[in-house]
Amino acid sequence: MTRQEWIDQNNSFYHITQTRNVQSILDNGLENRNGKGICFVRTNDDRVIRYICEMMLCIDDDLDFSVIEITPNEINLQSNEIQFDCVVECTNPLHNYIKRENIPVKEENVIGTYRGNSLGIPDLLGYETTLRQEFDLEQLT
């Protein structure tokens, strides 16, 4: 699928953050803190959310995460603002940056929560294999 098709179909982007950050995000919007853009993933499938939280975002003892949904129409997204992200994890094709300095967020954009497991994913190789087999890991072109 192309970036423009994703936008035309108004398919969602999801930002995952530690729940302790949500109030600041509601007050200030999602901010481009790395200069590349604001990090998103193009699915809210529980298996992918778990993988991202436990493999990429568990950086301390705070294991509570929130999922924020943004649709292209609500932010008037343009295809040239969607950039590839390059992560080493198997979910790499689903990761994108949106090249903006800030994206406003409302309470209704916060659509879910996830509690990480401090022990991580027990059979990581098997979990990654399952993700590759059962999930469409396609990059936008």
HELIX and SHEET records of a PDB file:
HELIX    1   1 ARG A    3  ASP A    8  1                                   6    
HELIX    2   2 THR A   19  ASN A   21  5                                   3    
HELIX    3   3 VAL A   22  ASN A   28  1                                   7    
HELIX    4   4 ASP A   46  ILE A   52  1                                   7    
HELIX    5   5 CYS A   53  LEU A   57  3                                   5    
HELIX    6   6 PRO A   72  ILE A   75  1                                   4    
HELIX    7   7 SER A   79  GLU A   81  5                                   3    
HELIX    8   8 ASN A   92  LEU A   94  5                                   3    
HELIX    9   9 GLU A  107  ASN A  109  5                                   3    
HELIX   10  10 LEU A  124  GLU A  134  1                                  11    
SHEET    1   A 3 PHE A  13  GLN A  18  0                                        
SHEET    2   A 3 ASP A  64  ILE A  70 -1                                        
SHEET    3   A 3 VAL A 110  ARG A 115 -1                                        
SHEET    1   B 2 LEU A  30  GLU A  31  0                                        
SHEET    2   B 2 ASN A 102  ILE A 103 -1                                        
SHEET    1   C 3 ILE A  38  VAL A  41  0                                        
SHEET    2   C 3 HIS A  95  ILE A  98 -1                                        
SHEET    3   C 3 ILE A  82  PHE A  84 -1                                        
END                                                                             
